[in-house]
Amino acid sequence: MMLTLSAATLISQIRPTVESLRDGDYRYRDSFAIDRPFREIQFRKQDRYITGSDSDKRTGKSYCFRGIPQQNNIINITVARSKFPQKQHRKPSGN
């Protein structure tokens, strides 16, 4: 699996790549319009690793990941899968 952060405009091409960012916390969002669903990636870059979450408000899907930045790609990704407990169904008590 590979995650790619792509630039929306030519102006953004002068910005640094994910790989060249300093260690710290970052957020990427594909839209800042309040009335529009969006995709948001929050991540922390520390040493040579990226750890973060990818949330798509259009689909409601989200996941956490860890990988190694390579230019504007993240390679060798490990994705955390959530397991939700099944609902416990109560049996009606008989009188």
N, C-alpha and C positions, 0 to 999 in steps of 0.2 A: 504494500500500500504506500502511496506517495501523496503528500499534501502539497499543493502548489498555491502560493500567494501571488496573484498576478496584478499588475498595475492597471489602474482604470484609465489613466491619461498619460500623455507624453511627459507632462511635468513631473509625474511621480517616478519616471525613469531615472531622474537625477538623485533620487533618494538612495540610501544605502540598501544593500541586500540584507535579508534576514541573517545570513551568515556573518556579515560584517557589523551587525549591531553590537553595542556594548552589553555586558551583563546587566540584566534588569528586567522589569515587568513591562509588557507591551499589550496593546489591544488593536486588532484589525476589525473593521466593520465595513461591510459593503454598501451601507446606506445610512445616512444620518437623518432621513425624513422620518418624522414622528409617526405619520399615518401609514407607513409602509413596512411590511415585514422585512427582516434583515437577517444576514448571517454574521456572526461575531466569533472571532477567534481571540482568546486571551491566552497569553503564554509568558513563561519566564525563561529567559536565556541565562544559563549559568555554565561557565566553562565551555565545553563543546556540546552541551545538550540543550534541547528545547523541551519543556514540559508545559502542557496547557490543556485547554478545552476548546472544542469546536461546537458551536450551537447554531442551528438553522431554525429561525423562528417561523419560516414558511412551512416547514415540514414537522416541526416539533422534535426533531432528532438532535441528539447531542452525545458527545463522547469525550473522554479524556485520552490524551496521547503523550508519548515521549519519543523523541527521535534526535537525529543529528542534522543540523542545518547544512545545506549545500547550496550556495547562492540563495535563490528564493524558493527552494524546495526543502522539504524535511524528509530525510531518508531513514531507513532502518527503524520505522515507526512501530512502536508497541502500543496497542489500543486497549484501554481498560473496558471491560464489559460489565455492565451492571446486572446484578441478579436481584430481582424483587421477590420478597416472600409471597407465596401464594396466600390468597385470602382464606381464612379459616371460616368454613361455613358451620354455623351452629345448627344442630339438630333440634327441632322443636321438642320441648319436654312434654311428655304425655301425662295427662291427669287420669 
